[in-house]
């Protein structure tokens, strides 16, 4: 039986199309033993947490237990918020955040719907490993955001990538390698 992977796109106008290369890279690198779902998220240019959360929950219900979650940029932020705030009916094998912005009390980096609660670390499911991949050459979401996640969620596994941009140069090889190692 093929393992189920849900890839959640980033946000902003044209994000679904831009992230097609990431989804294709993940499919190619994982190979035929994996089914990578890549649904278009509603209102990508003006994402609402509640709407995206509902879409993700619908996808998880269709995938069943043991799904692997991968979220790019805003998609990653939404996934980690969901994992720390919702009691999921399906088990999640692991979550992979890619270039995810950390939302906090800042003029630009403020999205209160998705901001993590102060006790987010204790609310993260203990049996779901969370990996964060972030390029050190990311010009869209500074690498400091990865460090903020690592501080807020000490159990997260941080994977900094030298010379990689916000799209990880359209290459999710490292993410795919780690997914395959999950067993």
C-alpha positions in Angstrom: 0.0 0.0 0.0 1.3 3.4 -0.9 2.2 5.8 1.9 0.1 9.0 1.9 1.7 12.5 1.8 -0.2 15.7 1.9 1.7 18.7 0.4 0.2 22.1 1.5 1.2 25.0 -0.7 2.4 28.5 0.4 0.2 31.6 0.2 0.1 34.6 -2.0 -1.0 35.2 -5.6 0.4 32.4 -7.8 1.7 30.3 -4.9 0.0 27.1 -6.1 1.7 27.4 -9.5 5.0 28.3 -8.0 4.9 25.4 -5.6 4.0 22.9 -8.3 7.8 22.4 -8.8 8.2 21.5 -5.1 5.3 19.0 -5.3 6.8 17.5 -8.5 10.2 17.3 -6.8 8.7 15.5 -3.8 6.8 13.0 -6.0 9.9 12.3 -8.1 12.2 11.9 -5.2 9.8 9.7 -3.2 9.0 7.4 -6.1 6.1 5.0 -6.6 5.7 3.9 -3.0 4.1 7.2 -2.1 1.0 9.1 -3.1 1.6 12.8 -2.9 -1.6 14.8 -2.8 -1.4 18.5 -3.7 -4.7 20.2 -3.4 -5.2 23.8 -4.4 -5.9 25.8 -1.2 -8.7 28.3 -1.2 -8.0 32.0 -1.6 -4.3 31.5 -1.8 -3.8 35.3 -2.2 -5.7 36.0 1.1 -5.5 32.8 3.1 -7.8 32.3 6.2 -6.6 29.8 8.8 -10.1 28.4 9.4 -10.7 27.8 5.7 -7.3 26.2 5.1 -7.6 24.1 8.3 -10.9 22.7 7.2 -9.5 21.8 3.8 -6.5 20.1 5.4 -8.8 18.2 7.8 -10.9 17.0 4.8 -7.7 15.8 3.1 -6.5 14.0 6.2 -9.9 12.2 6.6 -9.6 11.0 3.0 -6.0 9.8 3.6 -6.6 7.8 6.8 -4.1 7.1 9.6 -0.4 7.6 9.2 -0.3 10.4 6.7 2.8 12.5 6.3 2.3 16.3 6.2 4.6 18.7 4.2 3.8 22.4 4.2 5.7 25.1 2.4 5.8 28.7 3.7 2.4 29.7 4.9 1.2 26.1 4.4 3.9 25.1 7.0 2.7 27.7 9.4 -0.9 26.5 9.1 0.2 22.8 9.6 2.1 23.5 12.8 -0.8 25.6 14.2 -3.2 22.8 13.4 -1.0 20.2 15.1 -0.8 22.3 18.3 -4.4 23.3 18.4 -6.5 20.4 17.1 -7.2 16.9 18.3 -6.9 15.1 15.0 -9.1 12.0 14.4 -6.3 10.5 12.2 -2.8 9.8 13.3 0.0 11.7 11.6 3.2 9.9 11.0 5.4 13.1 10.7 5.2 16.7 9.7 7.7 18.6 7.5 7.7 22.4 7.5 9.6 24.1 4.6 10.5 27.8 4.8 7.7 28.5 7.3 7.3 32.0 8.6 7.0 32.4 12.4 4.2 34.7 13.2 4.6 37.0 16.2 4.0 40.6 17.4 5.7 42.4 14.5 4.4 44.9 12.0 5.0 42.6 9.0 5.2 39.1 10.5 1.8 39.3 12.3 -1.0 36.8 11.6 -2.8 36.3 14.9 -4.9 33.4 13.6 -1.8 31.3 13.1 0.4 32.6 15.9 1.4 29.7 18.2 0.2 29.8 21.7 2.7 30.1 24.5 2.2 26.5 25.5 2.4 25.2 21.9 5.4 23.0 22.7 3.4 21.0 25.3 0.5 20.7 22.8 2.4 19.2 20.0 1.6 15.5 19.6 4.4 13.6 21.3 4.3 10.7 18.7 4.6 13.0 15.7 8.1 14.1 14.8 8.2 17.6 13.2 11.1 18.6 10.9 11.8 22.2 9.8 13.8 22.7 6.6 14.9 26.3 5.9 17.4 27.7 3.4 20.0 30.1 4.8 19.7 32.1 1.6 15.9 32.6 1.9 15.1 36.2 0.9 11.4 35.8 1.6 11.3 34.4 5.1 14.5 35.1 7.0 16.4 32.1 8.6 15.8 33.7 12.0 12.2 32.4 11.7 13.5 28.8 11.8 15.4 29.7 14.9 12.3 31.2 16.5 10.4 27.9 15.8 13.3 25.9 17.3 13.1 28.1 20.5 9.3 27.9 20.8 9.2 24.2 19.9 12.5 22.6 21.3 11.4 19.2 20.1 11.4 20.3 16.5 14.2 18.9 14.3 15.8 21.8 12.5 17.5 21.2 9.1 19.2 24.4 7.9 20.3 24.2 4.3 23.2 26.4 3.1 22.8 28.2 -0.3 19.1 27.4 -0.6 16.3 29.9 -1.2 12.7 30.1 -0.1 11.7 27.4 -2.6 14.8 25.4 -1.6 15.9 25.8 -5.2 12.9 23.8 -6.2 14.5 20.6 -4.7 13.0 18.6 -1.9 15.6 15.8 -2.0 16.5 16.1 1.7 12.8 16.1 2.7 12.1 13.0 0.6 15.2 11.3 2.0 14.0 11.9 5.5 10.4 10.8 4.7 11.7 7.5 3.3 13.8 6.9 6.5 10.6 7.1 8.6 10.0 3.4 7.6 
